[in-house]
Amino acid sequence: MPAGRARGVSIEDVARAAGVSRQTVSNAIRAPHRLRAETLERVTALIEEMGYRPDQSASSLRSGTRRVLAYTTPETDPANPNALMSGFLEALVSAAGATGYRILLVRPRPGQEVVRALEEVIAARTADAFLLSDVVEGDPRVSFLSETGFPFAVFGRTGPELPQAWVDVDSVQAMIDIVGLLAERGHRRLAFLGMSAELPWLRHRTEGFRTGVRRFKLVAHEATADEPEEAVDVARTLLRRQPRPSALVLVDDWLAPSAYAAAQAEGLAVGVDLAITGFNDMPYARLLQPPLTTVRLPLRRLADALVSRLLQLIEEQVAPEAGLLLPAEPIVRASLP
């Protein structure tokens, strides 16, 4: 719609056209979690059709909020960026923008403790809440924000005694599903290649693998590797076990190129002699030959749920009583015969 026409559209015009209250239109923009799905869809469609744009400056003055969410971005190598977290950031910007909020990226200066960076944002009053990712046990960011009472939500999980405004992937069930797919296709002997890092998401995936093996009464052997060359050697050792495993389950797609190289070195055709599965559905997973069966994280649903929880904290001052687990989706490709 032309900009001149859009400027003449008021919130009352949208409410009248939708047959709802002014507050319902406001909720569709700023607190979509309050509305039923069909109402939200109808009102949002009219907002776009009529070209209504709220006055953000006036809204901020009335509410006392900046309409900014601070995200502490994980470090990554610019020459080899983390595609998964880049996808999450894109989903987060989209989810926040749909509610009238912007994302402020926060990272400590070289040599600065991460808590000091959070303190600076709070002191400058440049954000209404924090979003944290890559959270580990005893994470100083979680401890600090819990103590200060400043609103925050977590992509990951917090301990039972800490605020429960978290959303995470049900990695345990996702790995059980992968093992179940292998069992359905007749694979009885599995190998699992993990990583030694004590990270919650890796631990959950390992737990899911072991649970799946017990549930489907399979035989499995495990090993870990943290470098590509090491992963090739470790995977070859797993594949030399007798009787040989017919499937190699990886804790992360990052290990897939090494696993494929190990299979080739052992004279095994992936997708014919050996099944290989991964986790995360990184962009290169579909480019491997054959393409990798893996698990896709619901990044848009994660971002939407996190922003919704942050709005609860900011606009309603209501703290969620429990975290939220979202299912992941197995993506079956030719590496799973």
C-alpha positions in Angstrom: 0.0 0.0 0.0 1.4 3.5 -0.8 2.9 5.3 2.1 0.6 8.2 1.9 -2.5 6.1 2.3 -0.9 4.0 5.1 -0.3 7.2 7.2 -4.1 7.8 7.3 -4.9 4.4 8.8 -5.4 4.3 12.5 -5.6 1.5 15.0 -9.4 2.2 15.3 -9.8 1.7 11.5 -8.2 -1.8 11.8 -10.3 -2.7 14.8 -13.5 -1.6 13.0 -12.6 -3.6 9.9 -11.7 -6.7 11.9 -14.7 -6.4 14.2 -12.5 -6.5 17.3 -11.5 -4.1 20.0 -8.6 -1.6 19.8 -6.8 -3.6 22.5 -7.1 -6.8 20.3 -5.3 -5.0 17.5 -2.6 -3.8 19.9 -2.2 -7.3 21.2 -1.8 -8.7 17.7 1.2 -6.4 17.3 2.8 -6.4 20.7 1.5 -9.5 22.5 0.4 -12.1 20.0 0.6 -14.8 22.6 -2.6 -13.4 24.2 -4.8 -14.1 21.1 -6.3 -17.2 19.6 -4.6 -18.3 16.5 -7.5 -17.6 14.2 -8.0 -14.1 15.6 -4.3 -13.3 15.3 -4.2 -14.4 11.7 -7.3 -12.4 10.8 -6.1 -9.2 12.5 -2.5 -9.5 11.2 -3.8 -9.9 7.7 -5.8 -6.7 7.9 -2.9 -4.8 9.5 -0.8 -5.7 6.4 -3.7 -5.2 3.9 -4.6 -1.7 5.3 -0.9 -0.7 5.8 -1.3 0.2 9.5 1.9 1.1 11.2 1.9 1.9 15.0 3.6 4.9 16.4 6.5 3.2 18.2 7.8 6.4 19.8 4.5 7.2 21.4 4.1 3.5 22.5 7.5 3.5 24.2 6.7 6.7 26.1 3.5 5.3 27.4 4.9 1.9 28.4 8.4 3.0 29.6 10.0 0.3 27.4 12.6 0.7 24.7 11.1 -2.1 22.6 14.6 -3.6 22.4 15.7 -7.2 23.2 19.4 -7.7 23.9 20.8 -10.9 22.5 24.2 -12.1 23.7 25.6 -13.5 20.5 27.9 -16.5 20.6 31.4 -16.0 19.1 32.0 -17.5 15.7 34.8 -17.5 13.1 33.8 -15.0 10.3 35.6 -17.3 7.8 33.7 -20.3 9.0 30.4 -19.0 10.6 28.0 -21.1 12.6 25.2 -21.5 10.1 22.8 -22.9 12.8 23.1 -19.9 15.0 23.0 -17.5 12.0 19.7 -19.1 11.1 18.5 -18.7 14.7 19.4 -15.0 14.7 17.4 -14.5 11.5 14.4 -16.2 13.0 14.8 -14.1 16.2 15.0 -10.8 14.3 11.8 -11.8 12.4 9.9 -12.9 15.5 10.9 -9.7 17.4 10.1 -7.4 14.5 6.6 -8.9 14.2 5.9 -7.7 17.7 7.4 -4.2 17.2 10.7 -5.0 19.0 14.3 -4.8 17.7 17.3 -6.9 18.5 20.4 -5.4 20.1 23.5 -7.7 19.6 25.7 -7.7 22.7 29.2 -9.2 23.1 31.9 -8.4 25.7 34.9 -6.3 24.6 38.2 -8.2 24.3 39.2 -9.1 27.8 35.9 -8.0 29.4 33.9 -10.4 31.5 30.5 -11.2 30.0 28.7 -10.0 33.2 30.2 -6.5 32.8 28.8 -6.3 29.3 25.3 -7.1 30.6 25.7 -4.5 33.4 26.6 -1.8 30.8 23.4 -2.6 28.8 21.2 -2.5 32.0 22.9 0.7 33.2 22.4 2.5 29.9 18.8 1.4 29.8 19.1 0.4 26.1 17.1 -2.9 26.3 14.1 -4.2 28.1 15.3 -7.8 28.4 18.0 -10.2 27.5 17.9 -13.4 25.4 20.7 -15.9 26.1 21.8 -18.9 24.0 24.6 -21.5 24.4 23.8 -21.6 28.1 25.8 -24.1 30.2 25.6 -25.3 33.8 26.6 -22.5 36.2 26.4 -19.9 33.4 27.4 -16.6 35.0 24.9 -14.7 32.7 22.0 -16.7 34.2 23.2 -16.2 37.8 23.7 -12.5 37.3 20.4 -11.8 35.7 18.6 -14.0 38.2 20.1 -12.0 41.1 19.3 -8.6 39.6 15.8 -9.6 38.6 16.3 -8.2 35.1 14.0 -9.9 32.6 15.6 -12.7 30.5 14.8 -15.8 28.5 17.0 -18.7 27.5 17.5 -20.8 24.4 18.5 -23.8 26.4 17.6 -24.7 30.0 18.1 -23.3 33.4 18.3 -25.2 36.7 15.2 -26.0 38.7 16.0 -23.3 41.3 16.4 -20.6 38.6 13.8 -18.6 36.5 12.1 -21.0 34.0 11.7 -18.6 31.1 13.5 -21.1 28.8 12.7 -22.8 25.5 14.7 -25.7 24.2 14.7 -28.5 21.7 13.7 -31.9 22.9 17.0 -33.5 21.9 16.4 -36.6 23.9 13.2 -37.5 22.0 14.8 -36.4 18.7 17.6 -38.9 19.1 15.2 -41.6 20.3 13.3 -41.0 17.0 16.5 -41.4 15.0 17.3 -44.7 16.7 13.7 -45.8 16.1 14.0 -45.1 12.4 17.1 -47.2 12.3 15.4 -50.0 14.2 12.4 -49.9 11.8 14.8 -50.4 8.9 16.4 -53.5 10.4 19.5 -52.0 12.0 20.3 -54.0 15.1 24.0 -53.0 15.8 24.8 -49.3 16.1 27.9 -47.2 16.7 27.7 -43.8 18.3 30.3 -41.1 17.7 30.0 -38.3 20.2 32.1 -35.4 21.5 33.8 -35.1 24.8 32.7 -31.5 25.5 30.5 -31.2 28.6 27.7 -29.3 26.9 24.0 -29.8 27.8 22.8 -30.3 24.3 25.4 -32.9 23.5 24.6 -34.7 26.8 20.9 -34.7 26.0 21.5 -36.2 22.5 23.7 -38.9 24.1 21.1 -39.7 26.6 18.5 -40.0 23.9 20.7 -42.4 21.9 21.2 -44.6 25.0 17.5 -44.5 25.8 16.6 -45.5 22.2 19.1 -48.4 22.2 17.5 -49.7 25.4 13.9 -49.2 24.2 14.4 -50.9 20.9 16.7 -53.6 22.3 19.7 -52.9 20.1 23.4 -53.4 20.5 25.6 -50.3 20.5 29.2 -49.1 21.0 30.2 -45.5 21.7 33.3 -43.3 21.3 34.1 -39.6 21.2 36.2 -37.4 19.0 36.8 -33.6 19.0 39.0 -33.0 15.9 38.3 -33.9 12.2 41.4 -36.1 11.8 40.7 -37.8 15.2 37.1 -38.4 14.2 38.1 -40.3 11.1 40.4 -42.6 13.1 37.8 -43.1 15.9 35.0 -43.8 13.4 37.2 -46.4 11.6 37.8 -48.1 14.8 34.1 -48.3 15.5 33.4 -49.6 12.0 36.0 -52.4 12.4 34.2 -54.0 15.4 32.9 -57.5 14.7 30.1 -58.0 14.1 30.3 -54.7 12.2 27.7 -52.1 13.1 25.3 -51.3 10.2 24.7 -47.7 11.3 26.8 -44.9 12.6 24.9 -42.3 14.7 26.6 -38.9 15.0 26.0 -36.5 17.9 26.4 -33.5 15.5 26.5 -32.9 11.7 30.0 -31.5 12.3 31.3 -35.0 12.5 29.7 -36.1 9.2 32.5 -35.4 6.7 34.9 -37.4 8.9 32.4 -40.2 9.2 32.0 -40.4 5.4 35.8 -40.4 5.0 36.1 -43.2 7.5 33.4 -45.3 5.7 35.2 -44.8 2.4 38.5 -45.8 3.9 36.9 -49.0 5.2 35.5 -49.8 1.8 31.9 -49.2 2.8 29.3 -47.4 0.7 27.2 -44.9 2.8 23.6 -45.5 2.2 24.2 -49.1 1.0 26.6 -50.9 3.4 26.3 -48.3 6.2 23.7 -45.9 7.5 24.9 -42.6 8.9 22.8 -40.0 10.7 23.6 -36.6 12.1 22.0 -33.8 14.1 21.3 -30.1 13.3 20.7 -30.2 9.5 23.6 -28.0 8.7 23.5 -26.6 5.1 26.2 -29.0 3.9 24.2 -32.1 5.1 22.2 -32.2 1.9 25.4 -31.7 -0.2 27.2 -34.8 1.1 27.0 -37.8 -1.2 24.7 -39.4 -0.4 22.8 -36.6 1.5 22.8 -37.0 5.2 19.8 -38.1 7.3 19.7 -35.7 10.3 17.6 -33.7 12.7 16.3 -30.2 11.9 15.9 -27.8 14.7 12.6 -25.7 14.7 14.4 -22.4 14.7 11.4 -20.2 13.9 9.2 -21.9 16.5 12.0 -21.5 19.0 12.4 -17.8 18.3 8.6 -17.2 18.4 8.3 -18.9 21.7 11.3 -17.1 23.2 10.0 -13.7 22.1 6.5 -14.5 23.5 8.0 -15.4 26.8 10.0 -12.2 26.9 6.9 -10.1 26.2 5.2 -11.9 29.1 8.0 -10.8 31.4 8.3 -7.2 30.0 4.6 -6.3 29.4 2.8 -8.5 31.9 5.4 -9.0 34.5 4.5 -12.6 34.6 7.3 -15.2 34.9 6.7 -18.6 33.2 6.4 -21.4 35.8 8.0 -24.0 33.5 10.3 -24.3 30.6 9.1 -25.3 27.1 10.4 -28.2 25.1 9.8 -28.2 21.3 10.0 -31.2 19.1 12.7 -31.5 16.4 12.1 -33.0 13.0 14.0 -36.0 11.6 15.0 -35.3 8.0 15.4 -38.6 6.2 17.8 -38.7 3.3 19.7 -41.3 1.3 22.3 -42.0 4.0 19.7 -44.1 5.8 19.1 -47.3 3.8 
